[in-house]
Amino acid sequence: MRFLLITFLLLLLACRSNKHTISSNDPCLSECDLAGDETQNTTKIHEQMEDEEMMKEMMSDSSIFYFPLRIGLIELDIDRPKTTEEDIKSSIDILNDAFIDADIQFYIAKVDYIESPLNISLLQRNAYEAYDAFSDHYDLKDTISLYFFDYDTDLCEESNGRISCGRTGGFSYILSNRTSNIVISKFDIGDYKIIIHEFGHFFGLYHTFEELPFGKDLISGEGCADTGDRICDTPADPGTLYEVYVNYSTCEMIGNRDRIHGGLYQPLINNYMSYYKPCYLKEFSFTPMQLAEIKLASRSDLRSHFRKK
């Protein structure tokens, strides 16, 4: 069976409690390897990261890799587009601010208006069958496509007297050759986390709370290079199910203990690859090891063919 691990940000509004959380109800979010080659590809990068001489040489090279982006604006009527190139420039600026620390920059090389009735929610139906078909038809060889899709106009559903509201901000395969694109909701143009989060996946990063396929991180840090997101400077993260323990003024999780192994969770609430909300007056960031992995992936044969020569 082909596993499908497309990761996305699902913003869930629990209307009954009037509390805004970031969460997911999709079991594939943490349990699947969607394209079938993510585990193999990310393992290759992690094996290279264990080569100290190679990493030392790479990190001493501060030359910038420039990646051209093909922007795909998905419109119901391309003769009357609702989104323009100017609208998405702010997102590229945000992306570049985050990725400059990995010696990567992006620029808009091409803008295509694509007429389609699909929105970001429809792409996810039937195990992302529509997304795969769309990618097969519209992706360009050796070019990163950044697609902006509309979102559902009705973001809330009522069932048994309870209202639940949610939307997907974006998704991407993790360092996969299955597609060459990232999908973002037009709702989130200019958002300071979502586009960076998804490009983090594109360049090999898992969620900080990842549990499968490598097993759950321990609070002690033991085996951190082989479990969770396999990055040792991202502490164990229980995920946003436990967001109730987060103090967003101090940007820390307080009092949440691992009930099996003991110890208190202290995840990086403001990490780009987490699912937590923004902290009060504290910016999102990558860790040094996350930046090193992004940089190594960008220079590997898995991603370097996308860059401008």
Helices and strands as residue ranges (DSSP letters): E 7-14, E 19-22, H 28-31, H 38-49, H 52-60, E 65-75, H 85-99, G 100-102, E 104-115, G 122-124, H 125-138, E 144-149, E 156-159, E 162-172, E 181-185, G 186-188, H 194-202, G 240-245, E 246-247, E 252-253, H 288-299, G 304-306
